[in-house]
């Protein structure tokens, strides 16, 4: 009984300590930094943050730069330490449960390493869904900017109208673009940062068209109208490809879900026979082989149904 209590206390202290170190401490330091920036300073010591966004990113690069970009694209209110903590906790819990079921440290380590990727894959899925919705709303935003230009408004005013009248995710992204150029960043640098933040081809088309018009002149409203029509046609083709590959994607879902479903059904119907897979070393090796083949099959099917266009 004492060993169980000591183990429980140790795990709780470990979890709380990791949470305080990886989540609470960075958030507290960020709040202190924000309060320090809000204090009145000597005008001579103020520094103008007019560097290009790419240069600012390079100066602030960290080992978790890819995580930061992914969280920004997903629109989730997460910090990089929070995501790392979620990955670590998921792997720890999965490894602990696997070790309690199998009693083999190697299997538990493999299961924990695989489970650590689940929060990252979830954030990546949310980011891809958000980019898909952004791409669907983007032509409407471009047409709104073009109509604002034809009505006599300036280009930044058109960005503000998009931020106010179109919902997420296009509205918040254009709001950030408008705020950046409104608070001192040069418009070309703000547009380039927008293209980096939204890694889709249509956003690069938009930025290239605006920057080219600023350099060489021309009718920007007409250019944006043509760009919106091109983006709509591209999105229509994407939907057609998605419809044509729906049968293959449905087959992939069924084939990937069938083995776990059969395993769970066998666990309920005949738990005694299914327990041999965890108690016998040969059964554990069979489970590991099945998981590896399952992962390989999922990757192959995903490669087949993921049509490049």
C-alpha positions, 0 to 999 in steps of 0.5 A, a space after each residue: 500500500 505504501 509503495 502505491 501511495 509513494 508512486 502516486 505522489 511521485 507521478 503527481 509531483 512529476 506531472 505538476 512540475 513538468 506543467 509548471 516548468 513547460 507551461 506556467 513559467 513561459 506564460 509568466 515570463 511572457 506576461 512580465 515581458 509584456 508589462 515591461 514593454 507597456 511601461 513608459 520609456 525614454 524616447 531615445 531608447 525606443 527601438 522601431 520594429 520595422 524589420 521584415 517579418 522574415 528577418 524577425 523570424 530568423 532572429 527569434 528562431 528556436 528549436 520549436 520554430 516549426 511548432 510555433 508556425 503550426 500553431 499559428 496556422 491552426 488558430 488555436 490558443 496554444 503555446 509551444 510549451 503547452 503542445 510539448 507538454 501535451 505530447 509528453 503526457 500523452 506518450 507517458 500515459 500510453 507507455 505506462 498503460 502499455 507497460 502495465 498490460 504487457 510488462 515489456 519496457 521496449 513495447 511500452 517505449 514504442 507505444 509511448 513514442 507513437 502516442 507522443 505524436 497524437 497531439 501534434 497530428 491533431 494540431 496539424 489536422 486543425 491547421 489543414 482544415 483551417 487552411 482549407 476553409 481559408 482557401 474557400 473564403 479567400 476569393 470573396 475577400 479579394 473581391 471585397 478588396 477590389 470593390 473597395 478600390 473601385 469605390 475610391 477607398 485605399 488598399 489598407 481600407 479594403 483590408 480593414 473591410 475584409 477583417 470586419 465583414 468576413 468571418 474566421 479564418 480570413 477575417 482574423 488574418 486580414 485583421 492581423 495584416 491590417 494591424 501590422 501595416 497600420 502600426 508601423 510595418 511597411 506594407 510589402 513586409 506585412 504582405 510577405 509575412 502574410 504569405 509566410 503565415 498562410 502557406 497556400 498558393 493563392 495567398 502568394 498569388 495575391 501578394 505577388 499581384 499587389 506588390 507587382 502593381 505597386 512597383 509597375 502600376 496598373 488597375 489593381 481592382 481589375 487584377 484582383 477580380 481576375 485573380 478571384 475568378 482564377 482562384 474560384 476555378 482552381 477551388 472548383 477543380 479541387 472539389 471535383 478531385 475530392 469527389 472523384 477520390 471519395 471512394 478511395 478515401 472511404 475504402 482507406 478509412 474502412 480498411 484502417 478502422 477494420 483491424 482495431 474494430 475486430 480486435 476490440 470486438 474479440 476482446 469483448 467476445 473472448 477476453 481470455 483468448 485475446 489476453 494471450 496476445 499480451 501475456 505471451 511474448 509471441 502474441 506481443 510480437 504479433 501485435 507489434 508486427 500488426 501495428 507496423 503493417 497497419 501504419 505502412 498500409 495507411 501511408 501507402 493508401 494515403 499516398 494513393 488517394 492524395 492526388 497532386 494537382 
